[in-house]
Amino acid sequence: MTVFDENLILETINMIKLYNFDIRTVTLAISLRDCLSEDVNIVCDKIKRKLDKHACNLVKYANDIENDYSIPIVNKRIAVTPISLIGESCSVKDYVKIAKTLDDSAKNLGIDFIGGFSALVEKGFTKGDLALIEAIPEALSVTDRLCSSVNVATSKAGINMDAVLKMADTIKKSADGIGAAKLVVFCNAVGDNPFMAGAFCGYGEPECALNVGVSGPGVVRAAIMDLDKKADLGVLSNKIKQTAYKITTTGELIGRRLAKMLDIPFGVIDLSLAPTPAIGDSVAQIFQAMGLEHAGAHGTTAALAMLNDAVKKFLCRRFIGCIYSCIGRRRHDRGG
């Protein structure tokens, strides 16, 4: 017989109803490396078929899980292989046509955003990279759900100053309407980024994987507010870690079930402290709960560093724990 803890049930209800806890996004990362062709029309057809194949049930299943658990899933998204790599195989590099194909597919599938209209140019340009960057302003103006990103520098490779100059002009041209809000210019972009607006599926990623982003500012703020005002930094850090555990465990439960329904691997989970327009769902209010007068006051950088450190250390320990768990299961299966 399963025994439920009333306090934990009420805590979860309060997290959702009072503190804006939700699944910020479920993002399907899809590799388009097998969509290459010299004919841009064939590329677009391949892209459409692949997105339809892997994402046809994403929204439906996400809505079903949302109803089952009564936990909001705010966004359903897709991230694809950087399109500069896909489009440069075409004899005629019509990146705007590919952008429209991605956007139309997202609309037909009910997807909120699709990311990956991207180029990685920290060391230099290929013809495909240049063509994509030049197409960004038009591509963003004729689409509704497409997001774009360009990585212009890394600590290892340095800064591509030609790319910086070109992106400055691209940002200005994209600033008409909402275009600039869907464009990210990176330094030190990670190899795979499933979260908008700079999302793209990394070159070394599997065919398809599901990633989950969980919203945390309101819940973390509420947890800190419950602490004794005289609590030291060690107690404060541990409280943040405990709260991160509760939030991400819920997100992992949702993500793994959805991945199983879609019959694809589960990827990563991200605890987002990014603010939303909802009242009380702001990282600035976390700083105030910590004791700062306001965000930007003396101590803000130290408070942010401690907040990030607590969350990262928890996620790292969770990852190591998963590895030990897998090793233990394998040893048990082998009788060792």
C-alpha positions as CSV (number, residue, x, y, z in Angstrom):
1,M,0.0,0.0,0.0
2,T,1.4,3.4,-1.0
3,V,1.6,6.0,1.8
4,F,1.3,9.6,0.7
5,D,2.8,12.5,2.8
6,E,0.1,15.2,3.1
7,N,2.8,17.9,3.5
8,L,4.5,17.0,0.3
9,I,1.2,16.9,-1.6
10,L,0.3,20.3,-0.3
11,E,3.8,21.6,-1.0
12,T,3.5,20.5,-4.6
13,I,0.0,22.1,-5.0
14,N,1.4,25.3,-3.6
15,M,4.4,25.2,-6.0
16,I,2.0,25.1,-8.9
17,K,-0.8,27.3,-7.8
18,L,1.0,30.0,-5.8
19,Y,4.7,30.0,-7.0
20,N,4.4,29.6,-10.8
21,F,6.0,26.2,-10.9
22,D,5.6,24.6,-14.4
23,I,7.4,22.7,-17.1
24,R,8.7,25.6,-19.1
25,T,9.3,23.5,-22.2
26,V,9.6,20.1,-23.6
27,T,12.0,20.4,-26.6
28,L,12.4,17.7,-29.2
29,A,16.0,17.7,-30.6
30,I,16.0,16.3,-34.2
31,S,19.1,15.7,-36.3
32,L,18.7,16.7,-40.0
33,R,22.0,15.4,-41.1
34,D,20.3,12.9,-43.5
35,C,18.3,15.7,-45.2
36,L,21.2,16.9,-47.5
37,S,20.7,17.3,-51.2
38,E,21.9,19.5,-54.1
39,D,18.2,20.4,-54.7
40,V,16.7,22.8,-52.1
41,N,13.2,21.5,-52.8
42,I,14.3,17.9,-51.9
43,V,16.0,19.3,-48.8
44,C,12.7,20.9,-47.7
45,D,10.7,17.8,-48.5
46,K,13.1,15.7,-46.4
47,I,13.0,18.2,-43.5
48,K,9.2,18.2,-43.5
49,R,8.9,14.4,-43.6
50,K,11.4,14.0,-40.8
51,L,9.8,16.6,-38.5
52,D,6.4,15.0,-39.2
53,K,7.7,11.6,-38.4
54,H,9.3,12.4,-35.0
55,A,7.1,15.3,-33.8
56,C,3.6,14.3,-35.0
57,N,2.5,13.3,-31.5
58,L,4.6,15.6,-29.3
59,V,1.8,18.2,-28.6
60,K,-0.9,15.6,-28.1
61,Y,1.1,13.4,-25.7
62,A,2.4,16.5,-23.8
63,N,-1.2,17.7,-23.3
64,D,-2.2,14.2,-22.1
65,I,0.6,14.2,-19.5
66,E,-0.3,17.8,-18.5
67,N,-3.9,16.6,-17.8
68,D,-2.7,13.5,-16.0
69,Y,-0.4,15.3,-13.6
70,S,-2.1,18.7,-13.5
71,I,1.3,20.3,-14.0
72,P,1.4,23.0,-16.8
73,I,3.7,22.3,-19.8
74,V,4.0,25.8,-21.2
75,N,5.9,25.3,-24.5
76,K,6.4,22.5,-26.9
77,R,9.4,23.1,-29.1
78,I,11.8,21.6,-31.6
79,A,15.5,22.1,-32.1
80,V,17.3,21.0,-35.3
81,T,20.8,20.7,-36.7
82,P,22.3,24.1,-37.5
83,I,20.7,24.9,-40.9
84,S,23.9,26.4,-42.3
85,L,25.2,22.8,-42.4
86,I,22.1,21.5,-44.2
87,G,21.6,24.3,-46.7
88,E,25.1,24.5,-48.0
89,S,24.7,21.2,-49.7
90,C,22.3,22.9,-52.1
91,S,23.5,24.2,-55.5
92,V,21.2,27.2,-54.9
93,K,21.4,28.2,-51.3
94,D,17.8,29.4,-50.7
95,Y,17.8,29.6,-46.9
96,V,14.6,31.6,-46.7
97,K,12.8,28.7,-48.4
98,I,14.2,26.3,-45.8
99,A,13.2,28.8,-43.0
100,K,9.6,28.9,-44.3
101,T,9.5,25.1,-44.4
102,L,10.6,24.9,-40.8
103,D,8.1,27.5,-39.8
104,D,5.2,25.8,-41.7
105,S,6.0,22.4,-40.2
106,A,6.0,24.0,-36.7
107,K,2.6,25.5,-37.3
108,N,1.2,22.3,-38.7
109,L,2.5,20.3,-35.7
110,G,1.3,22.9,-33.1
111,I,4.8,23.6,-32.0
112,D,5.4,27.0,-30.3
113,F,9.0,27.6,-31.5
114,I,11.5,25.8,-33.7
115,G,15.2,26.6,-33.3
116,G,18.3,25.8,-35.3
117,F,18.4,28.4,-38.1
118,S,21.9,28.7,-36.9
119,A,25.6,29.0,-37.9
120,L,28.8,28.3,-35.9
121,V,31.4,30.7,-37.2
122,E,33.9,31.3,-34.4
123,K,36.9,30.4,-36.6
124,G,35.6,31.6,-40.0
125,F,32.8,31.4,-42.6
126,T,31.9,28.8,-45.2
127,K,29.7,29.8,-48.1
128,G,26.7,28.3,-46.3
129,D,27.4,30.2,-43.2
130,L,27.5,33.5,-45.0
131,A,24.4,32.8,-47.0
132,L,22.5,31.9,-43.8
133,I,23.6,35.0,-42.0
134,E,22.6,37.2,-44.9
135,A,19.2,35.5,-45.0
136,I,18.4,35.9,-41.2
137,P,16.6,39.3,-41.4
138,E,14.2,38.1,-44.2
139,A,13.8,34.6,-42.7
140,L,12.7,36.1,-39.3
141,S,10.4,38.6,-40.9
142,V,8.5,36.0,-43.0
143,T,8.2,33.4,-40.2
144,D,6.4,33.4,-36.9
145,R,7.9,30.5,-34.9
146,L,11.5,30.3,-36.2
147,C,14.4,31.2,-33.9
148,S,18.0,31.9,-35.1
149,S,21.4,31.9,-33.6
150,V,25.0,32.5,-34.5
151,N,28.1,31.7,-32.5
152,V,30.9,34.3,-33.2
153,A,33.6,33.5,-30.6
154,T,35.0,30.9,-28.2
155,S,37.7,31.1,-25.6
156,K,39.7,28.5,-27.5
157,A,39.3,29.8,-31.1
158,G,39.1,33.5,-30.3
159,I,36.7,36.1,-31.7
160,N,35.7,36.2,-35.4
161,M,35.6,40.0,-35.7
162,D,34.3,39.8,-39.3
163,A,31.4,37.8,-37.9
164,V,30.9,40.3,-35.1
165,L,30.7,43.1,-37.6
166,K,28.3,41.2,-39.9
167,M,26.0,40.2,-37.0
168,A,25.9,43.9,-35.8
169,D,24.4,44.7,-39.2
170,T,22.2,41.6,-39.2
171,I,20.7,42.6,-35.7
172,K,19.9,46.1,-37.0
173,K,18.1,44.7,-40.1
174,S,16.2,42.2,-37.9
175,A,15.1,44.7,-35.4
176,D,11.9,45.6,-37.3
177,G,9.1,43.9,-35.3
178,I,9.8,40.9,-33.2
179,G,12.7,39.6,-35.3
180,A,15.5,40.6,-32.9
181,A,13.7,38.8,-30.1
182,K,14.2,35.5,-31.9
183,L,17.9,36.0,-32.7
184,V,20.8,35.2,-30.4
185,V,24.5,36.0,-30.9
186,F,26.6,33.6,-28.9
187,C,30.1,33.5,-27.5
188,N,31.1,30.1,-26.2
189,A,28.0,28.4,-27.4
190,V,27.7,24.8,-26.0
191,G,27.9,21.9,-28.4
192,D,24.2,21.2,-28.1
193,N,21.6,23.7,-26.8
194,P,17.9,22.6,-26.6
195,F,16.6,25.9,-25.1
196,M,15.3,28.9,-27.1
197,A,15.9,31.2,-28.6
198,G,19.4,29.9,-29.3
199,A,18.4,26.3,-29.6
200,F,20.1,23.9,-32.0
201,C,20.7,20.2,-32.1
202,G,24.4,19.5,-31.8
203,Y,26.3,17.7,-34.6
204,G,27.2,14.8,-32.4
205,E,23.7,14.3,-31.0
206,P,21.6,11.2,-31.6
207,E,18.8,11.0,-34.2
208,C,16.2,12.4,-31.8
209,A,16.0,13.1,-28.1
210,L,13.6,14.8,-25.7
211,N,14.8,17.6,-23.4
212,V,13.0,19.3,-20.5
213,G,13.2,22.8,-19.1
214,V,11.7,23.5,-15.6
215,S,10.8,26.9,-14.3
216,G,12.1,27.7,-10.8
217,P,12.3,31.4,-9.8
218,G,9.0,31.5,-7.9
219,V,9.5,28.2,-6.1
220,V,13.1,29.1,-5.1
221,R,12.0,32.5,-3.8
222,A,9.3,31.0,-1.7
223,A,11.7,28.4,-0.2
224,I,14.2,31.1,0.7
225,M,11.4,33.3,2.3
226,D,10.5,30.4,4.6
227,L,14.0,30.4,6.1
228,D,15.0,32.0,9.3
229,K,16.2,35.5,8.6
230,K,19.4,34.7,10.5
231,A,20.2,31.6,8.4
232,D,23.8,31.6,7.2
233,L,25.0,31.1,3.6
234,G,25.5,27.4,4.1
235,V,21.9,26.9,5.2
236,L,20.7,29.1,2.3
237,S,22.7,27.1,-0.2
238,N,21.4,23.8,1.0
239,K,17.9,25.1,0.9
240,I,18.3,26.0,-2.8
241,K,19.8,22.6,-3.5
242,Q,16.8,20.8,-1.8
243,T,14.4,22.9,-3.8
244,A,16.2,22.2,-7.0
245,Y,15.9,18.5,-6.3
246,K,12.2,18.7,-5.9
247,I,11.7,20.8,-9.0
248,T,14.0,18.7,-11.3
249,T,12.7,15.4,-10.0
250,T,9.2,16.4,-11.1
251,G,10.5,17.6,-14.5
252,E,12.4,14.3,-15.0
253,L,9.3,12.3,-14.2
254,I,7.4,14.2,-16.9
255,G,10.2,14.1,-19.4
256,R,10.9,10.4,-19.1
257,R,7.2,9.5,-19.4
258,L,6.8,11.7,-22.5
259,A,10.0,10.3,-24.0
260,K,8.7,6.7,-23.5
261,M,5.4,7.6,-25.1
262,L,7.3,9.0,-28.1
263,D,9.7,6.0,-28.1
264,I,12.8,8.2,-28.2
265,P,15.7,8.7,-25.7
266,F,15.4,11.2,-22.8
267,G,18.0,13.9,-23.1
268,V,18.7,16.5,-20.4
269,I,16.8,18.5,-17.9
270,D,17.5,22.2,-17.2
271,L,16.4,24.2,-14.1
272,S,15.7,27.6,-15.5
273,L,15.8,30.7,-13.2
274,A,14.9,33.0,-16.1
275,P,12.0,35.3,-15.2
276,T,8.6,35.3,-16.8
277,P,5.9,38.1,-16.8
278,A,4.1,36.3,-14.0
279,I,4.1,38.2,-10.6
280,G,6.5,36.6,-8.2
281,D,8.4,34.6,-10.9
282,S,11.5,36.7,-11.0
283,V,15.1,36.1,-10.2
284,A,15.3,39.7,-8.9
285,Q,12.9,38.8,-6.2
286,I,15.1,35.8,-5.2
287,F,17.9,38.4,-4.6
288,Q,15.6,40.4,-2.4
289,A,14.6,37.2,-0.4
290,M,18.3,36.6,0.1
291,G,18.5,40.0,1.8
292,L,19.5,42.4,-1.0
293,E,17.8,45.8,-1.1
294,H,17.1,45.3,-4.9
295,A,18.6,43.6,-7.9
296,G,21.7,45.5,-8.9
297,A,22.6,46.6,-5.4
298,H,25.9,45.7,-3.8
299,G,26.2,41.9,-3.5
300,T,24.0,41.1,-6.5
301,T,26.9,39.4,-8.4
302,A,27.9,37.4,-5.3
303,A,24.3,36.3,-4.8
304,L,23.9,35.3,-8.4
305,A,27.2,33.3,-8.3
306,M,26.0,31.5,-5.1
307,L,22.6,30.7,-6.7
308,N,24.2,29.3,-9.9
309,D,26.8,27.4,-7.9
310,A,24.1,25.7,-5.7
311,V,22.0,24.7,-8.7
312,K,25.0,23.5,-10.8
313,K,26.4,21.4,-7.9
314,F,23.1,19.8,-7.3
315,L,22.7,18.9,-11.0
316,C,26.2,17.6,-11.1
317,R,25.7,15.4,-8.1
318,R,22.4,14.1,-9.6
319,F,24.3,13.2,-12.8
320,I,27.0,11.3,-10.9
321,G,24.3,9.6,-8.9
322,C,22.6,8.4,-12.1
323,I,26.0,7.0,-13.3
324,Y,26.6,5.0,-10.1
325,S,23.0,3.8,-10.3
326,C,23.5,2.6,-13.9
327,I,26.8,0.9,-13.0
328,G,25.1,-0.8,-10.0
329,R,22.3,-2.1,-12.1
330,R,24.7,-3.5,-14.7
331,R,26.7,-5.3,-12.1
332,H,23.6,-6.7,-10.6
333,D,22.4,-7.9,-14.1
334,R,25.8,-9.6,-14.6
335,G,25.7,-11.2,-11.1
336,G,28.8,-9.2,-10.0
